[in-house]
Amino acid sequence: MWIKIATVLVLIIIVSSLFSALFFLMKDKRGNDRTVKALTVRIGLSITLFAALIIAAYFGLIGHSL
């Protein structure tokens, strides 16, 4: 159960990082790198979540539910 909660929390953080990058893209007129940093965080979290889900499936922590 804790894996589902952690997955949902990480997905919420990923989406919030995406929207913060959009906000920085629209508001920053000076060309700051906050947009790039927000998108880098999003990509890093996405890759980490994907790897964690693969590892959890390998060790049997998550499985098929029909």
Secondary structure, DSSP 8 states (H G I E B T S, - for coil): -HHHHHHHHHHHHHHHHHHHHHHHHHH--S--SHHHHHHHHHHHHHHHHHHHHHHHHHTTSS----
